[in-house]
Amino acid sequence: MNRAEGFLAIEDIAPKADVHVLVLPERHIADFRQIGELDEGESKRMLEFIADTARKVGLEEYRVLNFCGAGAGQTVFHLHWHILGGQVRGTPA
């Protein structure tokens, strides 16, 4: 769907909104608590990639979500962000 150096965007296999895309770093980082493993440049590029991906899928208004830890609903233990646009159905996971 979208790719930039070090990052990947894919459609969620169980969408919770009209548009539901996942953005993740290619290298493994378990969750947001380890965000410090990305250097400042990588963190900035990741946020820019999230915004670029939203534009590429045609979204002007959207939500960006991250679940940190099992107790917060994280089910895939690789850092990722949910981009949701349009009508949201249920709770993203």
N, CA, C and O atoms as a CHARMM CRD file, in Angstrom:
* protein
*
  372
    1    1 MET  N      0.81500  -1.18800   0.00000 PROA 1      0.00000
    2    1 MET  CA     0.00000   0.00000   0.00000 PROA 1      0.00000
    3    1 MET  C      0.86200   1.25800   0.00000 PROA 1      0.00000
    4    1 MET  O      0.69200   2.12700  -0.85500 PROA 1      0.00000
    5    2 ASN  N      1.79700   1.36100   0.96500 PROA 2      0.00000
    6    2 ASN  CA     2.71100   2.49800   0.99900 PROA 2      0.00000
    7    2 ASN  C      3.97300   2.02600   1.69100 PROA 2      0.00000
    8    2 ASN  O      3.92300   1.21700   2.61700 PROA 2      0.00000
    9    3 ARG  N      5.10600   2.53800   1.23500 PROA 3      0.00000
   10    3 ARG  CA     6.38500   2.15800   1.82000 PROA 3      0.00000
   11    3 ARG  C      7.34100   3.33700   1.70700 PROA 3      0.00000
   12    3 ARG  O      7.35300   4.05100   0.70500 PROA 3      0.00000
   13    4 ALA  N      8.12700   3.52500   2.73000 PROA 4      0.00000
   14    4 ALA  CA     9.20900   4.50900   2.73100 PROA 4      0.00000
   15    4 ALA  C     10.35200   3.85200   3.48500 PROA 4      0.00000
   16    4 ALA  O     10.15700   2.84100   4.16000 PROA 4      0.00000
   17    5 GLU  N     11.52800   4.41400   3.37300 PROA 5      0.00000
   18    5 GLU  CA    12.68300   3.81300   4.01800 PROA 5      0.00000
   19    5 GLU  C     12.40500   3.54500   5.49500 PROA 5      0.00000
   20    5 GLU  O     12.26000   4.47300   6.29000 PROA 5      0.00000
   21    6 GLY  N     12.33400   2.26200   5.84900 PROA 6      0.00000
   22    6 GLY  CA    12.16700   1.85800   7.23800 PROA 6      0.00000
   23    6 GLY  C     10.73800   1.71000   7.71300 PROA 6      0.00000
   24    6 GLY  O     10.51700   1.28100   8.84600 PROA 6      0.00000
   25    7 PHE  N      9.74800   2.05100   6.88200 PROA 7      0.00000
   26    7 PHE  CA     8.34800   2.01400   7.31700 PROA 7      0.00000
   27    7 PHE  C      7.45300   1.40200   6.25400 PROA 7      0.00000
   28    7 PHE  O      7.75300   1.44800   5.06100 PROA 7      0.00000
   29    8 LEU  N      6.35700   0.83300   6.70800 PROA 8      0.00000
   30    8 LEU  CA     5.42000   0.14400   5.83600 PROA 8      0.00000
   31    8 LEU  C      4.00000   0.47100   6.27800 PROA 8      0.00000
   32    8 LEU  O      3.73000   0.59600   7.47300 PROA 8      0.00000
   33    9 ALA  N      3.09300   0.61000   5.31200 PROA 9      0.00000
   34    9 ALA  CA     1.67100   0.79500   5.60800 PROA 9      0.00000
   35    9 ALA  C      0.89400  -0.29900   4.88800 PROA 9      0.00000
   36    9 ALA  O      1.11400  -0.55300   3.70400 PROA 9      0.00000
   37   10 ILE  N     -0.00900  -0.93800   5.60800 PROA 10     0.00000
   38   10 ILE  CA    -0.82300  -2.01400   5.04400 PROA 10     0.00000
   39   10 ILE  C     -2.26800  -1.84100   5.49600 PROA 10     0.00000
   40   10 ILE  O     -2.53600  -1.19100   6.50600 PROA 10     0.00000
   41   11 GLU  N     -3.19100  -2.42100   4.74900 PROA 11     0.00000
   42   11 GLU  CA    -4.59400  -2.40000   5.16400 PROA 11     0.00000
   43   11 GLU  C     -4.77800  -3.37700   6.31800 PROA 11     0.00000
   44   11 GLU  O     -4.19100  -4.45900   6.32800 PROA 11     0.00000
   45   12 ASP  N     -5.59500  -2.98600   7.28500 PROA 12     0.00000
   46   12 ASP  CA    -5.90800  -3.86900   8.40200 PROA 12     0.00000
   47   12 ASP  C     -6.76300  -5.02300   7.89500 PROA 12     0.00000
   48   12 ASP  O     -7.68000  -4.80700   7.10200 PROA 12     0.00000
   49   13 ILE  N     -6.47400  -6.26400   8.34500 PROA 13     0.00000
   50   13 ILE  CA    -7.23400  -7.42700   7.86500 PROA 13     0.00000
   51   13 ILE  C     -8.62200  -7.52400   8.49200 PROA 13     0.00000
   52   13 ILE  O     -9.48000  -8.25800   8.00000 PROA 13     0.00000
   53   14 ALA  N     -8.84100  -6.78900   9.57100 PROA 14     0.00000
   54   14 ALA  CA   -10.15400  -6.75700  10.22700 PROA 14     0.00000
   55   14 ALA  C    -10.52600  -5.29700  10.44400 PROA 14     0.00000
   56   14 ALA  O    -10.51600  -4.82900  11.58200 PROA 14     0.00000
   57   15 PRO  N    -10.85400  -4.56700   9.38200 PROA 15     0.00000
   58   15 PRO  CA   -11.06200  -3.11800   9.49400 PROA 15     0.00000
   59   15 PRO  C    -12.18400  -2.75000  10.45700 PROA 15     0.00000
   60   15 PRO  O    -13.22900  -3.39700  10.52000 PROA 15     0.00000
   61   16 LYS  N    -11.91800  -1.67600  11.20600 PROA 16     0.00000
   62   16 LYS  CA   -12.89000  -1.13800  12.16200 PROA 16     0.00000
   63   16 LYS  C    -13.41800   0.22500  11.71500 PROA 16     0.00000
   64   16 LYS  O    -14.07200   0.92500  12.48900 PROA 16     0.00000
   65   17 ALA  N    -13.13700   0.59600  10.47600 PROA 17     0.00000
   66   17 ALA  CA   -13.60100   1.86700   9.92700 PROA 17     0.00000
   67   17 ALA  C    -13.64200   1.73500   8.41400 PROA 17     0.00000
   68   17 ALA  O    -13.12200   0.77100   7.85100 PROA 17     0.00000
   69   18 ASP  N    -14.26100   2.70800   7.76100 PROA 18     0.00000
   70   18 ASP  CA   -14.30400   2.69500   6.29900 PROA 18     0.00000
   71   18 ASP  C    -12.90100   2.57700   5.71300 PROA 18     0.00000
   72   18 ASP  O    -12.68300   1.84100   4.75100 PROA 18     0.00000
   73   19 VAL  N    -11.95400   3.30500   6.30000 PROA 19     0.00000
   74   19 VAL  CA   -10.54000   3.19300   5.94600 PROA 19     0.00000
   75   19 VAL  C     -9.80400   2.83900   7.22900 PROA 19     0.00000
   76   19 VAL  O     -9.91700   3.54700   8.22900 PROA 19     0.00000
   77   20 HSD  N     -9.04200   1.73500   7.20100 PROA 20     0.00000
   78   20 HSD  CA    -8.29100   1.30000   8.38300 PROA 20     0.00000
   79   20 HSD  C     -6.94300   0.77000   7.90300 PROA 20     0.00000
   80   20 HSD  O     -6.84600  -0.31900   7.33800 PROA 20     0.00000
   81   21 VAL  N     -5.91500   1.56500   8.14300 PROA 21     0.00000
   82   21 VAL  CA    -4.56000   1.26100   7.68300 PROA 21     0.00000
   83   21 VAL  C     -3.64500   1.15800   8.89200 PROA 21     0.00000
   84   21 VAL  O     -3.79900   1.90100   9.86200 PROA 21     0.00000
   85   22 LEU  N     -2.69000   0.23400   8.83100 PROA 22     0.00000
   86   22 LEU  CA    -1.67500   0.09700   9.87300 PROA 22     0.00000
   87   22 LEU  C     -0.34500   0.61200   9.35200 PROA 22     0.00000
   88   22 LEU  O      0.03700   0.32300   8.21800 PROA 22     0.00000
   89   23 VAL  N      0.35600   1.36900  10.17400 PROA 23     0.00000
   90   23 VAL  CA     1.68400   1.86800   9.83100 PROA 23     0.00000
   91   23 VAL  C      2.65700   1.30100  10.86300 PROA 23     0.00000
   92   23 VAL  O      2.42200   1.40100  12.06700 PROA 23     0.00000
   93   24 LEU  N      3.74500   0.70700  10.38600 PROA 24     0.00000
   94   24 LEU  CA     4.70300   0.10500  11.29300 PROA 24     0.00000
   95   24 LEU  C      6.13300   0.28800  10.81600 PROA 24     0.00000
   96   24 LEU  O      6.38600   0.37300   9.61400 PROA 24     0.00000
   97   25 PRO  N      7.07000   0.34900  11.75700 PROA 25     0.00000
   98   25 PRO  CA     8.46900   0.34900  11.36400 PROA 25     0.00000
   99   25 PRO  C      8.84200  -1.05200  10.89600 PROA 25     0.00000
  100   25 PRO  O      8.31100  -2.03800  11.40600 PROA 25     0.00000
  101   26 GLU  N      9.74800  -1.14300   9.93300 PROA 26     0.00000
  102   26 GLU  CA    10.16300  -2.45600   9.44900 PROA 26     0.00000
  103   26 GLU  C     10.96700  -3.21500  10.49700 PROA 26     0.00000
  104   26 GLU  O     10.86200  -4.43800  10.58600 PROA 26     0.00000
  105   27 ARG  N     11.76600  -2.50800  11.29000 PROA 27     0.00000
  106   27 ARG  CA    12.51600  -3.23200  12.31800 PROA 27     0.00000
  107   27 ARG  C     11.64700  -3.40400  13.55300 PROA 27     0.00000
  108   27 ARG  O     10.76700  -2.58900  13.83000 PROA 27     0.00000
  109   28 HSD  N     11.90300  -4.46900  14.28400 PROA 28     0.00000
  110   28 HSD  CA    11.03700  -4.81100  15.40300 PROA 28     0.00000
  111   28 HSD  C     11.24500  -3.88300  16.60100 PROA 28     0.00000
  112   28 HSD  O     12.35800  -3.69000  17.09100 PROA 28     0.00000
  113   29 ILE  N     10.13300  -3.32400  17.04400 PROA 29     0.00000
  114   29 ILE  CA    10.03100  -2.59500  18.30300 PROA 29     0.00000
  115   29 ILE  C      8.72600  -3.08700  18.90500 PROA 29     0.00000
  116   29 ILE  O      7.68300  -2.99200  18.25700 PROA 29     0.00000
  117   30 ALA  N      8.75100  -3.60400  20.11200 PROA 30     0.00000
  118   30 ALA  CA     7.58800  -4.28500  20.67600 PROA 30     0.00000
  119   30 ALA  C      6.37300  -3.37600  20.85500 PROA 30     0.00000
  120   30 ALA  O      5.25800  -3.74600  20.49000 PROA 30     0.00000
  121   31 ASP  N      6.59100  -2.19400  21.41300 PROA 31     0.00000
  122   31 ASP  CA     5.46500  -1.30200  21.63600 PROA 31     0.00000
  123   31 ASP  C      5.96500   0.11900  21.87700 PROA 31     0.00000
  124   31 ASP  O      7.16800   0.38100  21.84300 PROA 31     0.00000
  125   32 PHE  N      5.03600   1.02000  22.11900 PROA 32     0.00000
  126   32 PHE  CA     5.35800   2.43700  22.25500 PROA 32     0.00000
  127   32 PHE  C      6.34500   2.72000  23.38500 PROA 32     0.00000
  128   32 PHE  O      7.08000   3.70600  23.33200 PROA 32     0.00000
  129   33 ARG  N      6.36800   1.85800  24.41200 PROA 33     0.00000
  130   33 ARG  CA     7.30500   2.07300  25.52600 PROA 33     0.00000
  131   33 ARG  C      8.76100   2.00800  25.07100 PROA 33     0.00000
  132   33 ARG  O      9.64400   2.52900  25.75200 PROA 33     0.00000
  133   34 GLN  N      9.01700   1.37700  23.93100 PROA 34     0.00000
  134   34 GLN  CA    10.37000   1.27700  23.39000 PROA 34     0.00000
  135   34 GLN  C     10.61600   2.28300  22.26500 PROA 34     0.00000
  136   34 GLN  O     11.55100   2.11000  21.48300 PROA 34     0.00000
  137   35 ILE  N      9.79800   3.32400  22.17200 PROA 35     0.00000
  138   35 ILE  CA     9.92200   4.30900  21.09700 PROA 35     0.00000
  139   35 ILE  C     11.31400   4.94600  21.08800 PROA 35     0.00000
  140   35 ILE  O     11.76700   5.41500  20.04400 PROA 35     0.00000
  141   36 GLY  N     11.98200   4.96800  22.21300 PROA 36     0.00000
  142   36 GLY  CA    13.32700   5.52400  22.29700 PROA 36     0.00000
  143   36 GLY  C     14.34500   4.76000  21.46100 PROA 36     0.00000
  144   36 GLY  O     15.44400   5.26000  21.22000 PROA 36     0.00000
  145   37 GLU  N     13.99200   3.54600  21.01200 PROA 37     0.00000
  146   37 GLU  CA    14.88800   2.78900  20.14100 PROA 37     0.00000
  147   37 GLU  C     14.99200   3.42900  18.75500 PROA 37     0.00000
  148   37 GLU  O     15.93700   3.16500  18.01200 PROA 37     0.00000
  149   38 LEU  N     14.00800   4.27800  18.41300 PROA 38     0.00000
  150   38 LEU  CA    14.09000   5.04700  17.16900 PROA 38     0.00000
  151   38 LEU  C     14.84800   6.33100  17.47200 PROA 38     0.00000
  152   38 LEU  O     14.59400   6.98000  18.48600 PROA 38     0.00000
  153   39 ASP  N     15.77000   6.69700  16.60300 PROA 39     0.00000
  154   39 ASP  CA    16.43300   7.97000  16.83500 PROA 39     0.00000
  155   39 ASP  C     15.50200   9.10100  16.42500 PROA 39     0.00000
  156   39 ASP  O     14.44900   8.86400  15.83200 PROA 39     0.00000
  157   40 GLU  N     15.88900  10.32500  16.74100 PROA 40     0.00000
  158   40 GLU  CA    15.02300  11.48500  16.49400 PROA 40     0.00000
  159   40 GLU  C     14.59900  11.57800  15.02700 PROA 40     0.00000
  160   40 GLU  O     13.44200  11.88100  14.73400 PROA 40     0.00000
  161   41 GLY  N     15.52500  11.32000  14.11200 PROA 41     0.00000
  162   41 GLY  CA    15.20400  11.37600  12.68600 PROA 41     0.00000
  163   41 GLY  C     14.18400  10.31500  12.28600 PROA 41     0.00000
  164   41 GLY  O     13.27300  10.58900  11.50500 PROA 41     0.00000
  165   42 GLU  N     14.34000   9.08600  12.82900 PROA 42     0.00000
  166   42 GLU  CA    13.39000   8.01200  12.52200 PROA 42     0.00000
  167   42 GLU  C     11.99700   8.34500  13.05700 PROA 42     0.00000
  168   42 GLU  O     10.99600   8.11300  12.38000 PROA 42     0.00000
  169   43 SER  N     11.93800   8.88900  14.27200 PROA 43     0.00000
  170   43 SER  CA    10.64400   9.24800  14.85800 PROA 43     0.00000
  171   43 SER  C      9.93900  10.29700  13.99900 PROA 43     0.00000
  172   43 SER  O      8.73900  10.19400  13.74500 PROA 43     0.00000
  173   44 LYS  N     10.68300  11.29500  13.55600 PROA 44     0.00000
  174   44 LYS  CA    10.10800  12.34400  12.71700 PROA 44     0.00000
  175   44 LYS  C      9.63200  11.75300  11.39300 PROA 44     0.00000
  176   44 LYS  O      8.52800  12.05600  10.93900 PROA 44     0.00000
  177   45 ARG  N     10.45800  10.91000  10.77100 PROA 45     0.00000
  178   45 ARG  CA    10.06800  10.28900   9.49300 PROA 45     0.00000
  179   45 ARG  C      8.83900   9.40200   9.65800 PROA 45     0.00000
  180   45 ARG  O      8.00100   9.33400   8.76000 PROA 45     0.00000
  181   46 MET  N      8.72300   8.71800  10.80500 PROA 46     0.00000
  182   46 MET  CA     7.56600   7.86600  11.03200 PROA 46     0.00000
  183   46 MET  C      6.29400   8.70400  11.09200 PROA 46     0.00000
  184   46 MET  O      5.28800   8.33900  10.48200 PROA 46     0.00000
  185   47 LEU  N      6.32300   9.82100  11.81700 PROA 47     0.00000
  186   47 LEU  CA     5.14500  10.68200  11.89600 PROA 47     0.00000
  187   47 LEU  C      4.80500  11.27800  10.53400 PROA 47     0.00000
  188   47 LEU  O      3.63200  11.37100  10.17000 PROA 47     0.00000
  189   48 GLU  N      5.82400  11.67900   9.78500 PROA 48     0.00000
  190   48 GLU  CA     5.58800  12.19700   8.43600 PROA 48     0.00000
  191   48 GLU  C      5.00400  11.10900   7.53200 PROA 48     0.00000
  192   48 GLU  O      4.14400  11.38700   6.69700 PROA 48     0.00000
  193   49 PHE  N      5.47600   9.86600   7.70300 PROA 49     0.00000
  194   49 PHE  CA     4.97500   8.74900   6.90900 PROA 49     0.00000
  195   49 PHE  C      3.50600   8.46700   7.23400 PROA 49     0.00000
  196   49 PHE  O      2.72100   8.15500   6.33900 PROA 49     0.00000
  197   50 ILE  N      3.14000   8.57400   8.50300 PROA 50     0.00000
  198   50 ILE  CA     1.73600   8.38700   8.89000 PROA 50     0.00000
  199   50 ILE  C      0.87100   9.42300   8.17400 PROA 50     0.00000
  200   50 ILE  O     -0.15200   9.07000   7.58700 PROA 50     0.00000
  201   51 ALA  N      1.26600  10.69100   8.21400 PROA 51     0.00000
  202   51 ALA  CA     0.49800  11.75300   7.54700 PROA 51     0.00000
  203   51 ALA  C      0.46600  11.54500   6.03800 PROA 51     0.00000
  204   51 ALA  O     -0.57500  11.74300   5.41200 PROA 51     0.00000
  205   52 ASP  N      1.59300  11.14700   5.44400 PROA 52     0.00000
  206   52 ASP  CA     1.65700  10.89800   4.00800 PROA 52     0.00000
  207   52 ASP  C      0.75100   9.73700   3.61100 PROA 52     0.00000
  208   52 ASP  O      0.07200   9.79900   2.58600 PROA 52     0.00000
  209   53 THR  N      0.74000   8.69000   4.41300 PROA 53     0.00000
  210   53 THR  CA    -0.11900   7.53300   4.13000 PROA 53     0.00000
  211   53 THR  C     -1.58000   7.93900   4.17000 PROA 53     0.00000
  212   53 THR  O     -2.35300   7.54700   3.29600 PROA 53     0.00000
  213   54 ALA  N     -1.97200   8.71800   5.16800 PROA 54     0.00000
  214   54 ALA  CA    -3.36600   9.17800   5.25700 PROA 54     0.00000
  215   54 ALA  C     -3.75000   9.95500   4.00100 PROA 54     0.00000
  216   54 ALA  O     -4.83800   9.76000   3.45800 PROA 54     0.00000
  217   55 ARG  N     -2.86600  10.83400   3.53800 PROA 55     0.00000
  218   55 ARG  CA    -3.13600  11.58300   2.29600 PROA 55     0.00000
  219   55 ARG  C     -3.26700  10.64400   1.10600 PROA 55     0.00000
  220   55 ARG  O     -4.16100  10.80900   0.27600 PROA 55     0.00000
  221   56 LYS  N     -2.37900   9.66000   1.02400 PROA 56     0.00000
  222   56 LYS  CA    -2.37900   8.74500  -0.12000 PROA 56     0.00000
  223   56 LYS  C     -3.63600   7.89200  -0.19200 PROA 56     0.00000
  224   56 LYS  O     -4.03100   7.47300  -1.28000 PROA 56     0.00000
  225   57 VAL  N     -4.27300   7.62700   0.94600 PROA 57     0.00000
  226   57 VAL  CA    -5.52100   6.85600   0.91900 PROA 57     0.00000
  227   57 VAL  C     -6.73900   7.76700   0.87200 PROA 57     0.00000
  228   57 VAL  O     -7.87200   7.30800   1.01000 PROA 57     0.00000
  229   58 GLY  N     -6.50000   9.06300   0.67600 PROA 58     0.00000
  230   58 GLY  CA    -7.58600  10.00300   0.44700 PROA 58     0.00000
  231   58 GLY  C     -8.22100  10.60500   1.68500 PROA 58     0.00000
  232   58 GLY  O     -9.32900  11.13600   1.61300 PROA 58     0.00000
  233   59 LEU  N     -7.54300  10.53300   2.81700 PROA 59     0.00000
  234   59 LEU  CA    -8.12300  11.06300   4.04700 PROA 59     0.00000
  235   59 LEU  C     -7.64200  12.48100   4.32000 PROA 59     0.00000
  236   59 LEU  O     -6.45100  12.77800   4.22700 PROA 59     0.00000
  237   60 GLU  N     -8.58600  13.34700   4.65700 PROA 60     0.00000
  238   60 GLU  CA    -8.26100  14.68900   5.12700 PROA 60     0.00000
  239   60 GLU  C     -8.47600  14.78000   6.63200 PROA 60     0.00000
  240   60 GLU  O     -7.78800  15.53100   7.32300 PROA 60     0.00000
  241   61 GLU  N     -9.43200  14.01200   7.13100 PROA 61     0.00000
  242   61 GLU  CA    -9.72300  13.94900   8.56200 PROA 61     0.00000
  243   61 GLU  C     -9.68200  12.49000   8.97600 PROA 61     0.00000
  244   61 GLU  O    -10.25800  11.63000   8.31000 PROA 61     0.00000
  245   62 TYR  N     -8.99700  12.21300  10.08100 PROA 62     0.00000
  246   62 TYR  CA    -8.79600  10.82200  10.47700 PROA 62     0.00000
  247   62 TYR  C     -8.31100  10.75200  11.91700 PROA 62     0.00000
  248   62 TYR  O     -7.95700  11.76300  12.52300 PROA 62     0.00000
  249   63 ARG  N     -8.30400   9.53500  12.45000 PROA 63     0.00000
  250   63 ARG  CA    -7.76700   9.26600  13.78100 PROA 63     0.00000
  251   63 ARG  C     -6.46900   8.48600  13.62300 PROA 63     0.00000
  252   63 ARG  O     -6.32200   7.68500  12.69900 PROA 63     0.00000
  253   64 VAL  N     -5.53200   8.72500  14.53200 PROA 64     0.00000
  254   64 VAL  CA    -4.30700   7.93700  14.60200 PROA 64     0.00000
  255   64 VAL  C     -4.25600   7.36100  16.01200 PROA 64     0.00000
  256   64 VAL  O     -4.23400   8.10600  16.99200 PROA 64     0.00000
  257   65 LEU  N     -4.23900   6.02700  16.11300 PROA 65     0.00000
  258   65 LEU  CA    -4.28800   5.36000  17.41200 PROA 65     0.00000
  259   65 LEU  C     -3.10000   4.42900  17.59400 PROA 65     0.00000
  260   65 LEU  O     -2.56900   3.87200  16.63300 PROA 65     0.00000
  261   66 ASN  N     -2.69500   4.27200  18.85500 PROA 66     0.00000
  262   66 ASN  CA    -1.66900   3.30500  19.22600 PROA 66     0.00000
  263   66 ASN  C     -2.11200   2.66400  20.52600 PROA 66     0.00000
  264   66 ASN  O     -2.54900   3.35100  21.44900 PROA 66     0.00000
  265   67 PHE  N     -1.99900   1.35600  20.59700 PROA 67     0.00000
  266   67 PHE  CA    -2.32100   0.62500  21.81500 PROA 67     0.00000
  267   67 PHE  C     -1.00200   0.13900  22.40900 PROA 67     0.00000
  268   67 PHE  O     -0.20300  -0.48600  21.71000 PROA 67     0.00000
  269   68 CYS  N     -0.76700   0.41900  23.68300 PROA 68     0.00000
  270   68 CYS  CA     0.50700   0.11300  24.32100 PROA 68     0.00000
  271   68 CYS  C      0.29600  -0.88200  25.45200 PROA 68     0.00000
  272   68 CYS  O     -0.08300  -0.49600  26.55700 PROA 68     0.00000
  273   69 GLY  N      0.53800  -2.15800  25.18100 PROA 69     0.00000
  274   69 GLY  CA     0.40600  -3.21600  26.18300 PROA 69     0.00000
  275   69 GLY  C     -0.91600  -3.94900  26.09500 PROA 69     0.00000
  276   69 GLY  O     -1.92700  -3.40300  25.65300 PROA 69     0.00000
  277   70 ALA  N     -0.88500  -5.19500  26.52600 PROA 70     0.00000
  278   70 ALA  CA    -2.06600  -6.05400  26.45300 PROA 70     0.00000
  279   70 ALA  C     -3.25800  -5.45800  27.19600 PROA 70     0.00000
  280   70 ALA  O     -4.39200  -5.55100  26.72500 PROA 70     0.00000
  281   71 GLY  N     -3.01100  -4.85100  28.34900 PROA 71     0.00000
  282   71 GLY  CA    -4.08700  -4.25700  29.12700 PROA 71     0.00000
  283   71 GLY  C     -4.77100  -3.09400  28.42800 PROA 71     0.00000
  284   71 GLY  O     -5.89700  -2.73100  28.76700 PROA 71     0.00000
  285   72 ALA  N     -4.08900  -2.51300  27.45500 PROA 72     0.00000
  286   72 ALA  CA    -4.64800  -1.39500  26.69400 PROA 72     0.00000
  287   72 ALA  C     -5.25700  -1.85600  25.37500 PROA 72     0.00000
  288   72 ALA  O     -5.76000  -1.04100  24.60200 PROA 72     0.00000
  289   73 GLY  N     -5.21100  -3.17200  25.11600 PROA 73     0.00000
  290   73 GLY  CA    -5.80800  -3.70000  23.89500 PROA 73     0.00000
  291   73 GLY  C     -4.82600  -4.06900  22.80600 PROA 73     0.00000
  292   73 GLY  O     -5.24300  -4.46400  21.71700 PROA 73     0.00000
  293   74 GLN  N     -3.52200  -3.95100  23.06700 PROA 74     0.00000
  294   74 GLN  CA    -2.54800  -4.33500  22.04300 PROA 74     0.00000
  295   74 GLN  C     -2.57200  -5.84900  21.87800 PROA 74     0.00000
  296   74 GLN  O     -2.44100  -6.58800  22.85400 PROA 74     0.00000
  297   75 THR  N     -2.74200  -6.31200  20.63000 PROA 75     0.00000
  298   75 THR  CA    -2.77300  -7.74900  20.35100 PROA 75     0.00000
  299   75 THR  C     -1.62300  -8.18900  19.45600 PROA 75     0.00000
  300   75 THR  O     -1.29100  -9.37300  19.40600 PROA 75     0.00000
  301   76 VAL  N     -1.01700  -7.24700  18.75300 PROA 76     0.00000
  302   76 VAL  CA     0.14900  -7.53300  17.92500 PROA 76     0.00000
  303   76 VAL  C      1.31700  -6.78000  18.55800 PROA 76     0.00000
  304   76 VAL  O      1.30400  -5.55100  18.62800 PROA 76     0.00000
  305   77 PHE  N      2.31700  -7.51400  19.01500 PROA 77     0.00000
  306   77 PHE  CA     3.38500  -6.89200  19.78200 PROA 77     0.00000
  307   77 PHE  C      4.56500  -6.50300  18.88500 PROA 77     0.00000
  308   77 PHE  O      5.69000  -6.98600  19.01600 PROA 77     0.00000
  309   78 HSD  N      4.23200  -5.60900  17.98100 PROA 78     0.00000
  310   78 HSD  CA     5.17900  -4.91400  17.10900 PROA 78     0.00000
  311   78 HSD  C      4.58700  -3.51000  16.98600 PROA 78     0.00000
  312   78 HSD  O      3.42900  -3.35900  16.59500 PROA 78     0.00000
  313   79 LEU  N      5.37000  -2.49000  17.31400 PROA 79     0.00000
  314   79 LEU  CA     4.86900  -1.11500  17.28500 PROA 79     0.00000
  315   79 LEU  C      4.12600  -0.84600  15.98100 PROA 79     0.00000
  316   79 LEU  O      4.64800  -1.10600  14.89700 PROA 79     0.00000
  317   80 HSD  N      2.92000  -0.33000  16.08900 PROA 80     0.00000
  318   80 HSD  CA     2.16200   0.06300  14.90200 PROA 80     0.00000
  319   80 HSD  C      1.11900   1.09700  15.28200 PROA 80     0.00000
  320   80 HSD  O      0.69600   1.20100  16.43300 PROA 80     0.00000
  321   81 TRP  N      0.72500   1.85000  14.28000 PROA 81     0.00000
  322   81 TRP  CA    -0.27300   2.90700  14.42700 PROA 81     0.00000
  323   81 TRP  C     -1.46400   2.56900  13.54500 PROA 81     0.00000
  324   81 TRP  O     -1.29500   2.09200  12.42300 PROA 81     0.00000
  325   82 HSD  N     -2.65700   2.81300  14.04600 PROA 82     0.00000
  326   82 HSD  CA    -3.88400   2.64000  13.26900 PROA 82     0.00000
  327   82 HSD  C     -4.28200   4.00000  12.71600 PROA 82     0.00000
  328   82 HSD  O     -4.37600   4.97300  13.46400 PROA 82     0.00000
  329   83 ILE  N     -4.51400   4.07100  11.42300 PROA 83     0.00000
  330   83 ILE  CA    -5.11000   5.26000  10.80700 PROA 83     0.00000
  331   83 ILE  C     -6.53300   4.87700  10.45900 PROA 83     0.00000
  332   83 ILE  O     -6.75400   3.95100   9.67800 PROA 83     0.00000
  333   84 LEU  N     -7.50200   5.57900  11.02800 PROA 84     0.00000
  334   84 LEU  CA    -8.90800   5.28700  10.78100 PROA 84     0.00000
  335   84 LEU  C     -9.59300   6.50900  10.20000 PROA 84     0.00000
  336   84 LEU  O     -9.46000   7.62000  10.71400 PROA 84     0.00000
  337   85 GLY  N    -10.32800   6.28700   9.12400 PROA 85     0.00000
  338   85 GLY  CA   -11.06400   7.37200   8.49800 PROA 85     0.00000
  339   85 GLY  C    -12.46400   6.94700   8.12900 PROA 85     0.00000
  340   85 GLY  O    -12.72700   5.76400   7.90900 PROA 85     0.00000
  341   86 GLY  N    -13.35300   7.90000   8.06300 PROA 86     0.00000
  342   86 GLY  CA   -14.74800   7.58700   7.75400 PROA 86     0.00000
  343   86 GLY  C    -15.45400   7.06700   8.97800 PROA 86     0.00000
  344   86 GLY  O    -15.05400   7.34700  10.10900 PROA 86     0.00000
  345   87 GLN  N    -16.50000   6.31100   8.75100 PROA 87     0.00000
  346   87 GLN  CA   -17.30800   5.75300   9.84200 PROA 87     0.00000
  347   87 GLN  C    -16.52700   4.69500  10.60100 PROA 87     0.00000
  348   87 GLN  O    -16.05100   3.73100  10.00100 PROA 87     0.00000
  349   88 VAL  N    -16.38700   4.85900  11.91800 PROA 88     0.00000
  350   88 VAL  CA   -15.69300   3.89000  12.76600 PROA 88     0.00000
  351   88 VAL  C    -16.70800   2.91300  13.31500 PROA 88     0.00000
  352   88 VAL  O    -17.78900   3.30500  13.75500 PROA 88     0.00000
  353   89 ARG  N    -16.34500   1.60300  13.28600 PROA 89     0.00000
  354   89 ARG  CA   -17.21900   0.52800  13.76600 PROA 89     0.00000
  355   89 ARG  C    -16.53500  -0.19600  14.91400 PROA 89     0.00000
  356   89 ARG  O    -15.48100  -0.79800  14.71100 PROA 89     0.00000
  357   90 GLY  N    -17.09200  -0.15600  16.09100 PROA 90     0.00000
  358   90 GLY  CA   -16.51900  -0.87700  17.22500 PROA 90     0.00000
  359   90 GLY  C    -15.21700  -0.24500  17.69200 PROA 90     0.00000
  360   90 GLY  O    -14.93900   0.91900  17.40000 PROA 90     0.00000
  361   91 THR  N    -14.42600  -1.01800  18.41500 PROA 91     0.00000
  362   91 THR  CA   -13.16000  -0.55100  18.93900 PROA 91     0.00000
  363   91 THR  C    -12.02500  -1.15200  18.13200 PROA 91     0.00000
  364   91 THR  O    -11.96000  -2.37500  18.01300 PROA 91     0.00000
  365   92 PRO  N    -11.12800  -0.35500  17.57300 PROA 92     0.00000
  366   92 PRO  CA    -9.98500  -0.90300  16.83800 PROA 92     0.00000
  367   92 PRO  C     -9.09500  -1.72700  17.78100 PROA 92     0.00000
  368   92 PRO  O     -8.97000  -1.42000  18.96600 PROA 92     0.00000
  369   93 ALA  N     -8.49400  -2.75800  17.23400 PROA 93     0.00000
  370   93 ALA  CA    -7.57100  -3.58600  18.03900 PROA 93     0.00000
  371   93 ALA  C     -6.40200  -4.00300  17.19500 PROA 93     0.00000
  372   93 ALA  O     -5.51100  -4.70300  17.67700 PROA 93     0.00000
